[in-house]
Amino acid sequence: MTPRNAIGGHVFVAGGLATGGLRYAAEIGAEMVQVFVTNPRSWALSDGDPSEDAKLAESGMPVFAHAPYLVNFGSPTQTTLDNSVAVIRHALRRGAQIGALGVVVHTGSAVSQSRDDAMRQIHEHLLPLLDEIPEGGPDLLLEPMAGQGQMLCATVQDLGPYLEALDHHPKVGVCLDTCHAFSAGHDLAAPGGVAETLDALHATAPGRLKLIHANDSKDACGSKKDRHENIGAGHIGEHAFGEIMRHPVAAGVPMCIETPGKGDRHREDIELLKKLRG
């Protein structure tokens, strides 16, 4: 029997990481959750609440953490690079404390320097952090972006050089964002588009898909715009999400919505994905 995809979302944690997060998960019918373990738009690091961490770790809910958006190991700015090291070290430690299966990180941009220099920085500064992950700790999940500017990783094929820079470390996984992939040029809405994309992902990063960000797109394929839409309300369309769950590469991989709105709209997106799961 094909493993079932757990379907959930990024949850609001007002009231506590576990207390608020699990309450919101119940409200929207989530079977898995993604959380921020520190401010997503700041370099400041939060130690968290040990009691809340323990509740989340012991909840039985599959949990993923998302690193702050500022992280960029390809940046030519030394301060950004140093802060990125500190933030990911912190996120991996906090991920272990809450029992996270993975910590999602955006793959970054070369900004004004060459891709070769950016990749060398990834090898020198990100790879050592992977060796610090404790036994049973979370994987680091690379999330390719929509292809804006000098992004280092947008298409699934771009994961090849990135994984090579990280020596194909066993603690590296992939988080595939459907909106990003579509905007980067993978036409998930076209006949055969889902299979073509996931087959290419398997060829480039076999066995590394650990999480799917299930987001429709406000913009057309290849737009290089990162604008999420509710499931079935964008250019990807609901049919593609059912195809993803039926493809062997995505079998049993958790799916997390990051769609507009909250409450009722998130519950509707999750209910639709569950229906498509069949």
URKA-V319431 format. One record per helix or strand of 3 or more residues. SS is the DSSP state (h for helix, s for strand). FROM is the first residue (numbers start at 1). LEN is the number of residues. If there is no record, write none. Layout:
# URKA-V319431
ss->SS from->FROM len->LEN
ss->SS from->FROM len->LEN
This chain:
# URKA-V319431
ss->s from->7 len->4
ss->h from->19 len->10
ss->s from->32 len->5
ss->h from->50 len->8
ss->s from->62 len->5
ss->h from->78 len->20
ss->s from->102 len->5
ss->h from->115 len->17
ss->s from->139 len->5
ss->h from->156 len->10
ss->s from->172 len->6
ss->h from->178 len->7
ss->h from->193 len->12
ss->s from->209 len->6
ss->h from->238 len->9
ss->h from->248 len->3
ss->s from->254 len->4
ss->h from->264 len->14
